[in-house]
Amino acid sequence: MDAITGMLVPFIIVGAIFYFLLFRPEQAKRKKHQNMLENLAKGDEIVTNGGLHGKILGLSNDKNIILIAVGEVNSQEVKVQISRSAVAFLKKGGELIEGE
């Protein structure tokens, strides 16, 4: 019985190290990003996973679609619809903020 316990202890220690160094920080990061996505509001400046920078013009909660303005062409605003999950960063004061 002591031999089995002696062999299991290192595996338990390695498992705990993996949990605290890999899995737990990733869960916290994912939770922080999800919170940021839920709190997006009209007028926020964002950056998508594809690198598209824009300002939120409108949000659809039921479809998870966001309408953003990305610039102007011939003095007309260019609008794009994106999925809420495509938002990577929130911009504040010209700086990218991941999560919040």
C-alpha positions as CSV (number, residue, x, y, z in Angstrom):
1,M,0.0,0.0,0.0
2,D,2.9,2.4,0.8
3,A,4.4,1.7,-2.6
4,I,1.2,2.8,-4.4
5,T,0.9,5.9,-2.3
6,G,4.6,6.7,-2.9
7,M,4.0,6.5,-6.7
8,L,0.8,8.6,-6.7
9,V,2.2,11.5,-4.7
10,P,4.4,12.8,-7.5
11,F,1.5,12.6,-10.0
12,I,-0.7,14.5,-7.6
13,I,1.9,17.2,-7.2
14,V,2.5,17.5,-11.0
15,G,-1.3,17.7,-11.4
16,A,-1.6,20.5,-8.9
17,I,1.3,22.4,-10.6
18,F,-0.4,22.1,-14.0
19,Y,-3.7,23.3,-12.5
20,F,-2.2,26.4,-10.8
21,L,0.2,27.4,-13.6
22,L,-1.8,26.5,-16.7
23,F,-5.5,25.9,-16.3
24,R,-6.5,28.4,-13.6
25,P,-4.9,31.5,-15.2
26,E,-6.5,30.5,-18.6
27,Q,-9.9,30.2,-16.9
28,A,-9.5,33.6,-15.3
29,K,-8.5,35.2,-18.6
30,R,-11.5,33.6,-20.4
31,K,-13.9,34.8,-17.6
32,K,-12.4,38.4,-17.9
33,H,-12.8,38.4,-21.7
34,Q,-16.4,37.1,-21.4
35,N,-17.2,39.8,-18.9
36,M,-15.8,42.4,-21.3
37,L,-17.9,41.1,-24.2
38,E,-21.1,41.2,-22.0
39,N,-20.4,44.8,-21.0
40,L,-19.8,46.3,-24.5
41,A,-21.9,49.4,-25.1
42,K,-22.7,51.7,-27.9
43,G,-19.8,54.1,-28.5
44,D,-17.0,51.8,-27.4
45,E,-14.0,51.5,-29.6
46,I,-13.0,47.9,-30.3
47,V,-10.5,45.7,-32.2
48,T,-11.6,42.4,-33.7
49,N,-9.7,39.2,-33.9
50,G,-9.0,40.0,-37.5
51,G,-7.5,43.4,-36.7
52,L,-10.4,45.5,-37.7
53,H,-10.6,48.7,-35.6
54,G,-14.0,50.4,-35.2
55,K,-16.6,52.1,-33.0
56,I,-19.8,50.3,-31.9
57,L,-22.9,51.9,-33.4
58,G,-25.4,49.3,-32.2
59,L,-25.7,46.0,-30.4
60,S,-28.1,43.1,-30.8
61,N,-28.4,41.0,-27.6
62,D,-30.5,38.2,-29.0
63,K,-28.3,37.6,-32.1
64,N,-25.0,38.6,-30.6
65,I,-24.3,40.8,-33.6
66,I,-22.5,44.2,-33.4
67,L,-22.7,47.0,-35.9
68,I,-19.5,49.0,-36.1
69,A,-18.2,52.0,-38.0
70,V,-14.7,51.4,-39.4
71,G,-14.1,54.5,-41.4
72,E,-15.3,56.7,-44.2
73,V,-15.2,56.4,-48.0
74,N,-16.4,59.3,-50.1
75,S,-17.7,61.0,-47.0
76,Q,-20.0,58.0,-46.2
77,E,-19.5,56.0,-43.1
78,V,-18.4,52.3,-43.7
79,K,-20.5,50.0,-41.4
80,V,-19.7,46.3,-40.7
81,Q,-21.7,43.7,-38.8
82,I,-19.6,41.4,-36.7
83,S,-20.2,38.6,-34.2
84,R,-19.8,39.6,-30.6
85,S,-17.3,36.8,-30.1
86,A,-15.0,38.3,-32.8
87,V,-14.2,41.2,-30.5
88,A,-10.6,40.8,-29.1
89,F,-9.9,44.1,-27.4
90,L,-11.6,47.2,-26.1
91,K,-9.7,50.4,-26.8
92,K,-9.6,53.2,-24.2
93,G,-7.5,56.2,-24.7
94,G,-5.8,54.7,-27.7
95,E,-4.6,51.7,-25.7
96,L,-5.8,48.1,-26.1
97,I,-7.4,46.7,-23.1
98,E,-7.9,42.9,-23.0
99,G,-10.8,41.9,-20.8
100,E,-11.2,44.4,-17.9
